[in-house]
Amino acid sequence: MRRHPIPILEPDSLLKMPTKQLLGRLQALHECEESSQFSDLTAGEIAASNGILFKNSAEWQMAYENLKTILATREHVPSAAERAKNRSLRGRLKSGRKSNPTVQRMGVNR
């Protein structure tokens, strides 16, 4: 599977990006191939690219460090598993309640 090169961005432009976009960039950096030795790209294709393709490059290391530094200052965005767990806990709390406490407290029959 061929990946698009990840553009090299300045730290100032990363500061302006929303957290979810930064997390997407982090995922894209994680999906880069280890090195050109394990890639199916030709030497010409690698030379023609103008972004980050491999983890063993200095550009990848710098982009990763900059991104992690900025993400450390941002709010936590819960993962899908964390959101599902919270929904489940909220559902359990609600299931222990009576359906209509006002009517049942007063003893009124429907």
Secondary structure in CASP SS format (residue, H / E / C, confidence):
PFRMAT SS
TARGET T0000
AUTHOR 0000-0000-0000
METHOD secondary structure of the structure
MODEL  1
M C 1.00
R C 1.00
R C 1.00
H C 1.00
P C 1.00
I E 1.00
P C 1.00
I C 1.00
L C 1.00
E C 1.00
P H 1.00
D H 1.00
S H 1.00
L H 1.00
L H 1.00
K C 1.00
M C 1.00
P C 1.00
T H 1.00
K H 1.00
Q H 1.00
L H 1.00
L H 1.00
G H 1.00
R H 1.00
L H 1.00
Q H 1.00
A H 1.00
L H 1.00
H H 1.00
E C 1.00
C C 1.00
E E 1.00
E C 1.00
S C 1.00
S H 1.00
Q H 1.00
F H 1.00
S C 1.00
D C 1.00
L C 1.00
T C 1.00
A H 1.00
G H 1.00
E H 1.00
I H 1.00
A H 1.00
A H 1.00
S C 1.00
N C 1.00
G C 1.00
I E 1.00
L C 1.00
F E 1.00
K C 1.00
N C 1.00
S C 1.00
A H 1.00
E H 1.00
W H 1.00
Q H 1.00
M H 1.00
A H 1.00
Y H 1.00
E H 1.00
N H 1.00
L H 1.00
K H 1.00
T H 1.00
I H 1.00
L H 1.00
A C 1.00
T C 1.00
R C 1.00
E C 1.00
H C 1.00
V C 1.00
P C 1.00
S C 1.00
A H 1.00
A H 1.00
E H 1.00
R H 1.00
A H 1.00
K H 1.00
N H 1.00
R H 1.00
S H 1.00
L H 1.00
R H 1.00
G H 1.00
R H 1.00
L H 1.00
K H 1.00
S H 1.00
G C 1.00
R C 1.00
K C 1.00
S C 1.00
N C 1.00
P H 1.00
T H 1.00
V H 1.00
Q H 1.00
R H 1.00
M H 1.00
G C 1.00
V C 1.00
N C 1.00
R C 1.00
END
